[in-house]
């Protein structure tokens, strides 16, 4: 016990005095526990085990990720993807505070490059910046939407010469839609160019034209009942993912969150 016999004897005596019981049966040849001694031994082992568990919990909390992380995504993504992501994040990293900013999805990459956001949900494009890392999260198909009042069931039925088209002003949709029209030798009559896919859905719902939007945008639109979605298998889908500056990929908060998002 690394103490002198008299010291050990005094410790035993104090224990027996505090417990008001004889804990040991001692003679010149042996030492044995009494029933009260066995009870105290069991209590001591349980107490030490609980103390070790508490120490481990406290150390884990001390080592846990903490801090603030800014995340940018579109309004639609905040409604469709973020609730589940934030629930998982709060469960796994309760000390991390997320500062969520929403807006036009075409601004996502710029937000990351300007450090206005630590991480963003963005659509991959052919000229994606080499110094921005991208991890795929989902594949999002595009659909052609037409007013519910338009009595057609397939995009081939449209007479493009007589149809107004609502186009996006920028972002990946603009490139994809222009490419699709070129492949099919269609010269669309552009009625309007708007910012954001949600605006395209609203204008089509008002009967002002037709347009291409990501399927998930349509599914989360409050006016989806006023439009009809036509499948166009030949149009390129979105590759939605997580992006962040490559030079920051080993920062604990960014690394952990990006892994959680794509898992």
NORTAZI-V68083 format. One record per pair of residues at least 6 apart in sequence whose ideal C-beta (glycine too) atoms are under 7 Angstrom apart, sorted by the first residue. I is the first residue (numbers start at 1). J is the second residue. If there is no record, write none. Layout:
I_J / I_J
//
This chain:
1_8 / 12_23 / 12_24 / 15_23 / 16_22 / 16_23 / 19_36 / 19_40 / 21_36 / 22_34 / 22_36 / 23_33 / 23_34 / 23_36 / 23_37 / 23_40 / 24_31 / 24_32 / 24_33 / 24_34 / 24_37 / 25_32 / 25_34 / 33_41 / 64_95 / 65_93 / 65_95 / 65_96 / 65_252 / 65_253 / 65_256 / 66_95 / 66_96 / 67_96 / 67_253 / 68_97 / 68_99 / 69_96 / 69_98 / 69_99 / 69_118 / 69_119 / 69_253 / 69_257 / 70_99 / 70_101 / 70_117 / 70_118 / 71_98 / 71_100 / 71_117 / 71_118 / 71_119 / 71_120 / 72_101 / 72_108 / 72_111 / 72_117 / 72_120 / 73_82 / 73_102 / 73_120 / 73_121 / 74_102 / 74_104 / 74_105 / 75_102 / 75_198 / 76_198 / 76_216 / 76_217 / 76_220 / 77_121 / 78_100 / 78_102 / 79_220 / 80_216 / 80_220 / 81_121 / 85_261 / 86_98 / 88_260 / 89_96 / 89_98 / 89_257 / 89_260 / 92_260 / 93_256 / 96_253 / 101_117 / 104_195 / 104_196 / 105_123 / 105_171 / 106_170 / 106_171 / 108_120 / 108_121 / 108_122 / 108_243 / 109_122 / 109_129 / 109_132 / 109_243 / 111_117 / 111_120 / 112_120 / 112_132 / 112_243 / 112_244 / 112_245 / 113_129 / 113_132 / 118_244 / 118_254 / 119_242 / 119_244 / 119_254 / 119_257 / 119_258 / 120_243 / 121_137 / 121_240 / 121_242 / 122_241 / 122_243 / 123_172 / 123_238 / 123_239 / 123_240 / 124_134 / 124_239 / 124_241 / 125_172 / 125_175 / 128_134 / 131_245 / 131_246 / 132_243 / 132_245 / 132_246 / 133_243 / 133_244 / 133_246 / 133_249 / 134_241 / 134_243 / 135_241 / 135_242 / 135_258 / 135_262 / 136_239 / 136_241 / 136_262 / 137_240 / 137_241 / 137_242 / 137_261 / 137_262 / 138_240 / 139_237 / 139_239 / 140_214 / 140_215 / 140_216 / 140_237 / 140_238 / 140_240 / 141_215 / 141_237 / 142_176 / 142_212 / 142_213 / 142_214 / 142_215 / 142_235 / 142_237 / 142_238 / 143_213 / 143_215 / 143_218 / 143_229 / 143_230 / 143_231 / 143_232 / 144_155 / 144_210 / 144_212 / 144_230 / 144_232 / 145_201 / 145_204 / 145_210 / 145_211 / 145_213 / 145_218 / 145_227 / 145_228 / 145_229 / 146_152 / 146_204 / 146_210 / 146_227 / 146_228 / 146_230 / 147_204 / 147_207 / 147_227 / 148_226 / 148_227 / 148_228 / 149_207 / 152_158 / 154_230 / 155_230 / 155_232 / 160_186 / 160_188 / 163_189 / 163_209 / 163_210 / 164_189 / 164_191 / 164_208 / 164_209 / 165_188 / 165_189 / 165_190 / 165_191 / 165_209 / 165_210 / 165_211 / 166_191 / 166_192 / 166_194 / 166_200 / 166_203 / 166_204 / 166_208 / 166_209 / 166_211 / 167_174 / 167_177 / 167_190 / 167_193 / 167_211 / 168_174 / 168_193 / 168_194 / 168_197 / 168_200 / 169_193 / 169_194 / 169_195 / 172_238 / 173_197 / 173_212 / 176_235 / 176_236 / 177_212 / 180_235 / 181_188 / 191_208 / 191_209 / 192_203 / 194_200 / 194_203 / 197_213 / 197_214 / 197_217 / 198_217 / 198_221 / 200_211 / 200_213 / 201_213 / 201_217 / 201_218 / 201_221 / 201_223 / 201_227 / 202_223 / 203_209 / 204_210 / 204_211 / 204_227 / 205_223 / 205_226 / 205_227 / 212_235 / 214_238 / 218_224 / 218_229 / 242_258 / 242_261 / 242_262 / 244_254 / 244_258 / 248_254 / 249_255
//
